[in-house]
């Protein structure tokens, strides 16, 4: 059985987080930084790059039509992924990550035999060292497997991955797919900027433009490259977690305990692990629809490999 600390991740009293979550100004600064960054990169790409290619300051007969066509294609693709990214960003910010149901079998005052009857005798993998069910003394609820108490949101989150200050919300069972796709769409848009804007950077250093404009374009382009590297690294990490059937919390627990990353209690194979995050329909994996299956309360365990027959001699 997997042993987890009783209340090691619960440090603050619980209060209802179903409504708007606007705390101290300092907690909103990362969100404001995300908004400012998006606006800055939008102005950099659309106004300093795409509009230059459209050549709106020139007569129609004098415009280079190949540049105009290229600008329209780049703007269409860029805005398509930007729209998907903003949608996922909004879902990550505003969607409840998933919590333990009120009352019933998960109430701390529920007797063990009542819980087994209501839940069909489902056993928990993660227990305290004593073998008892984990519970949260702040929420006064029993904890399902993979559930942890967030000290910032002051609530227990189903399949908690981490608390993300950039969206001022927990990333858990219900909104993890949106978080993963947010990284995908952001990486695509940043790659578009990196791959298509170099000619504008080169143009700004060769043509008689103002020094502030040249610096803005060059520094902005370098900033976009830096963000794309960071985003793709983070995306690669979460892609690895997904195929390994782990969350960030579980990864950290394995790190602390020096446990191998090659196995997970909840692994269902490569295809099953991806479906558990992106949904059961492969053609919808990269679209912000088709949520993950299940309720986030009960998780299937990895099936042990059957022993191979001994080789005959």
C-alpha positions as CSV (number, residue, x, y, z in Angstrom):
1,X,0.0,0.0,0.0
2,X,1.2,3.5,-0.7
3,X,1.5,5.6,2.4
4,X,1.0,9.3,2.3
5,X,1.1,11.9,5.1
6,X,-2.1,12.6,6.9
7,X,-2.2,16.4,6.7
8,X,1.3,17.3,5.6
9,X,-0.2,19.4,2.8
10,X,-2.9,21.1,4.8
11,X,-1.8,24.2,6.6
12,X,-4.7,26.7,6.4
13,X,-8.4,26.6,7.3
14,X,-10.8,25.7,4.5
15,X,-13.2,28.2,3.1
16,X,-15.6,28.1,0.1
17,X,-13.6,28.8,-3.1
18,X,-16.6,28.2,-5.5
19,X,-17.0,32.0,-6.1
20,X,-14.5,34.5,-7.5
21,X,-11.0,34.0,-6.1
22,X,-9.5,37.5,-5.8
23,X,-7.1,37.7,-2.9
24,X,-4.3,40.1,-2.2
25,X,-2.9,42.2,-5.0
26,X,0.4,40.3,-4.8
27,X,-1.3,37.1,-5.8
28,X,-2.6,38.7,-8.9
29,X,0.7,40.0,-10.1
30,X,1.6,36.8,-12.0
31,X,-1.7,36.9,-13.8
32,X,-1.1,40.5,-14.7
33,X,2.3,39.5,-16.0
34,X,0.8,36.9,-18.3
35,X,-1.7,39.4,-19.7
36,X,1.0,42.0,-20.3
37,X,3.2,39.5,-22.0
38,X,0.4,38.3,-24.3
39,X,-0.4,41.9,-25.3
40,X,3.3,42.8,-25.8
41,X,3.9,39.8,-28.1
42,X,0.6,40.4,-30.0
43,X,1.7,44.0,-30.7
44,X,5.2,42.9,-31.6
45,X,4.0,40.3,-34.1
46,X,0.8,41.8,-35.6
47,X,1.7,45.5,-35.7
48,X,5.5,45.3,-36.2
49,X,5.7,42.3,-38.4
50,X,2.4,41.4,-40.2
51,X,1.4,45.0,-40.9
52,X,4.8,45.7,-42.3
53,X,4.3,42.8,-44.8
54,X,0.9,44.1,-45.8
55,X,2.6,47.4,-46.8
56,X,-0.5,49.5,-46.1
57,X,1.4,52.7,-46.5
58,X,2.1,51.9,-50.2
59,X,-0.3,52.1,-53.2
60,X,-1.9,48.8,-54.0
61,X,-0.1,48.6,-57.3
62,X,3.3,48.9,-55.7
63,X,2.9,46.3,-53.0
64,X,4.7,42.9,-53.2
65,X,1.9,40.5,-53.4
66,X,3.9,37.5,-52.1
67,X,4.6,39.4,-48.9
68,X,0.9,40.4,-48.6
69,X,-0.2,36.7,-49.1
70,X,2.3,35.6,-46.6
71,X,1.1,38.1,-44.0
72,X,-2.5,37.0,-44.3
73,X,-1.6,33.3,-43.9
74,X,0.6,34.0,-40.9
75,X,-2.0,36.2,-39.3
76,X,-4.7,33.6,-39.8
77,X,-2.7,30.8,-38.3
78,X,-1.4,32.9,-35.5
79,X,-4.8,34.2,-34.5
80,X,-6.3,30.7,-34.7
81,X,-3.9,29.3,-32.1
82,X,-4.1,32.5,-30.1
83,X,-7.8,32.1,-29.8
84,X,-7.4,28.5,-28.6
85,X,-4.7,29.5,-26.2
86,X,-6.9,32.3,-24.7
87,X,-9.8,29.9,-24.3
88,X,-7.7,27.4,-22.4
89,X,-6.2,30.2,-20.3
90,X,-9.6,31.3,-19.3
91,X,-10.7,27.7,-18.5
92,X,-7.6,27.2,-16.4
93,X,-8.3,30.4,-14.5
94,X,-12.1,30.1,-14.0
95,X,-12.8,26.4,-13.9
96,X,-13.0,24.6,-10.6
97,X,-10.2,22.0,-10.6
98,X,-12.4,19.4,-8.9
99,X,-13.2,18.9,-5.3
100,X,-14.4,16.2,-2.9
101,X,-18.2,16.0,-2.8
102,X,-19.9,17.4,0.3
103,X,-21.3,15.0,2.8
104,X,-22.0,11.3,2.1
105,X,-19.2,8.8,2.1
106,X,-16.4,11.3,2.0
107,X,-17.5,13.1,5.2
108,X,-15.0,12.6,8.0
109,X,-17.8,11.6,10.3
110,X,-18.8,8.7,8.1
111,X,-18.2,5.3,9.6
112,X,-16.0,2.9,7.7
113,X,-18.7,0.4,7.1
114,X,-21.1,3.1,5.8
115,X,-18.3,4.3,3.4
116,X,-17.7,0.8,2.1
117,X,-21.4,0.3,1.5
118,X,-21.8,3.7,-0.3
119,X,-18.7,3.3,-2.4
120,X,-19.1,-0.4,-3.2
121,X,-16.2,-1.5,-1.1
122,X,-13.6,0.4,-3.2
123,X,-10.3,0.4,-1.5
124,X,-7.9,3.3,-1.4
125,X,-4.3,2.9,-2.6
126,X,-2.9,5.9,-0.7
127,X,-3.3,5.5,3.1
128,X,-1.6,6.8,6.2
129,X,1.3,4.8,7.7
130,X,-1.1,3.2,10.1
131,X,-3.2,1.9,7.2
132,X,-6.1,4.2,7.9
133,X,-7.8,6.3,5.2
134,X,-6.2,9.7,4.6
135,X,-8.3,12.7,5.7
136,X,-8.0,16.5,5.7
137,X,-8.6,18.0,9.2
138,X,-9.3,21.4,7.6
139,X,-11.9,20.2,5.0
140,X,-13.2,17.5,7.4
141,X,-13.3,15.0,4.5
142,X,-11.6,11.8,3.6
143,X,-9.2,12.1,0.8
144,X,-9.5,10.1,-2.4
145,X,-6.4,8.8,-4.1
146,X,-4.3,11.5,-5.7
147,X,-6.2,14.2,-3.8
148,X,-4.2,16.9,-1.9
149,X,-5.1,20.0,0.0
150,X,-3.9,23.2,-1.6
151,X,-2.7,25.7,1.0
152,X,-3.4,28.7,-1.4
153,X,-6.9,27.8,-2.5
154,X,-7.7,26.3,0.9
155,X,-9.4,23.2,-0.5
156,X,-8.7,19.6,-1.4
157,X,-8.2,19.2,-5.1
158,X,-8.9,15.9,-7.0
159,X,-5.8,14.6,-8.9
160,X,-4.0,17.7,-7.9
161,X,-1.0,18.5,-10.2
162,X,0.1,21.8,-8.7
163,X,-1.1,25.3,-7.8
164,X,-0.3,27.6,-10.7
165,X,0.3,31.3,-9.7
166,X,0.2,32.3,-13.4
167,X,-3.5,31.4,-13.6
168,X,-4.2,31.9,-9.8
169,X,-5.9,28.5,-9.6
170,X,-5.1,24.9,-8.9
171,X,-4.5,22.6,-11.8
172,X,-6.4,19.4,-11.0
173,X,-8.6,16.7,-12.5
174,X,-11.1,18.9,-14.2
175,X,-8.8,21.5,-15.8
176,X,-5.6,19.7,-16.4
177,X,-6.3,19.0,-20.1
178,X,-6.9,22.8,-20.6
179,X,-3.6,23.5,-18.9
180,X,-1.8,21.0,-21.0
181,X,-3.3,22.4,-24.2
182,X,-2.5,25.9,-23.1
183,X,1.1,24.9,-23.2
184,X,0.7,23.3,-26.6
185,X,-1.0,26.3,-28.1
186,X,1.4,28.8,-26.5
187,X,4.4,26.7,-27.8
188,X,2.9,26.7,-31.3
189,X,2.3,30.5,-31.4
190,X,5.7,31.3,-30.0
191,X,7.3,29.0,-32.6
192,X,5.3,30.9,-35.3
193,X,6.8,34.1,-34.0
194,X,10.3,32.7,-33.9
195,X,10.1,31.1,-37.4
196,X,8.5,33.9,-39.3
197,X,9.7,37.2,-37.8
198,X,13.4,37.0,-38.3
199,X,13.1,38.9,-41.6
200,X,11.5,41.8,-39.8
201,X,14.3,41.8,-37.2
202,X,16.8,41.8,-40.0
203,X,14.9,44.6,-41.8
204,X,14.9,46.8,-38.6
205,X,18.7,46.7,-38.5
206,X,19.2,47.5,-42.2
207,X,16.6,50.2,-42.9
208,X,16.6,53.7,-41.5
209,X,14.2,53.2,-38.6
210,X,14.2,54.8,-35.2
211,X,16.5,53.3,-32.6
212,X,13.6,52.7,-30.1
213,X,11.7,50.7,-32.8
214,X,14.8,48.7,-33.7
215,X,15.5,47.9,-30.0
216,X,11.8,47.0,-29.4
217,X,11.7,44.6,-32.3
218,X,15.1,43.0,-31.5
219,X,14.6,42.6,-27.8
220,X,11.0,41.4,-28.3
221,X,12.1,38.8,-30.7
222,X,14.8,37.6,-28.3
223,X,12.2,37.5,-25.5
224,X,9.9,35.4,-27.7
225,X,12.7,32.9,-28.3
226,X,13.4,32.7,-24.6
227,X,9.7,32.1,-23.8
228,X,9.4,29.4,-26.5
229,X,12.3,27.5,-25.0
230,X,10.8,27.7,-21.5
231,X,7.3,26.8,-22.7
232,X,8.5,23.8,-24.8
233,X,10.6,22.6,-21.9
234,X,7.6,22.8,-19.5
235,X,5.4,21.1,-22.2
236,X,7.9,18.3,-22.6
237,X,8.0,17.8,-18.8
238,X,4.2,17.6,-18.6
239,X,4.1,15.3,-21.7
240,X,6.5,13.0,-19.9
241,X,4.4,13.1,-16.7
242,X,1.3,12.2,-18.8
243,X,2.8,9.1,-20.4
244,X,4.1,8.0,-17.0
245,X,0.7,8.5,-15.4
246,X,2.1,10.9,-12.8
247,X,1.3,14.4,-11.5
248,X,3.8,17.0,-10.5
249,X,2.9,16.3,-6.8
250,X,3.6,12.6,-7.3
251,X,6.8,13.3,-9.2
252,X,8.0,15.4,-6.3
253,X,7.1,12.7,-3.8
254,X,9.1,10.2,-5.8
255,X,12.0,12.6,-5.8
256,X,11.9,13.1,-2.1
257,X,11.7,9.3,-1.5
258,X,14.3,8.4,-4.2
259,X,11.7,6.1,-5.9
260,X,12.0,5.1,-9.5
261,X,10.1,7.2,-12.1
262,X,9.7,4.2,-14.4
263,X,6.6,3.0,-12.7
264,X,3.3,4.5,-11.5
265,X,0.6,3.0,-9.3
266,X,-2.0,4.3,-11.8
267,X,-0.3,3.5,-15.1
268,X,-2.6,2.0,-17.7
269,X,-0.1,1.8,-20.5
270,X,0.9,4.5,-23.0
271,X,-2.5,4.8,-24.7
272,X,-4.5,4.5,-21.5
273,X,-2.4,7.1,-19.8
274,X,-2.9,9.6,-22.6
275,X,-6.6,8.9,-22.7
276,X,-6.8,9.5,-18.9
277,X,-5.7,13.1,-19.5
278,X,-6.8,14.1,-23.0
279,X,-10.0,12.0,-23.3
280,X,-10.9,8.7,-25.0
281,X,-11.1,10.1,-28.6
282,X,-7.7,10.5,-30.2
283,X,-8.9,12.9,-32.9
284,X,-10.0,15.2,-30.1
285,X,-6.8,15.1,-28.0
286,X,-5.5,18.4,-29.2
287,X,-8.8,20.2,-29.0
288,X,-10.2,21.8,-25.8
289,X,-13.2,19.3,-25.8
290,X,-13.8,15.8,-24.6
291,X,-12.7,15.9,-20.9
292,X,-10.9,13.2,-19.1
293,X,-13.0,10.2,-18.2
294,X,-14.1,9.3,-14.7
295,X,-15.0,11.4,-11.7
296,X,-11.5,11.9,-10.2
297,X,-12.5,10.0,-7.0
298,X,-11.6,6.4,-8.0
299,X,-8.5,5.5,-10.0
300,X,-7.6,2.2,-11.6
301,X,-4.4,0.6,-10.5
302,X,-1.7,-0.6,-12.8
303,X,-2.0,-4.3,-13.6
304,X,1.0,-6.3,-12.5
305,X,2.8,-8.1,-15.3
306,X,2.1,-11.8,-15.5
307,X,5.0,-13.9,-14.5
308,X,6.8,-15.3,-17.6
309,X,7.2,-19.1,-17.7
310,X,10.6,-20.3,-17.0
311,X,12.6,-21.2,-20.1
312,X,13.0,-24.9,-20.7
313,X,16.4,-26.4,-20.7
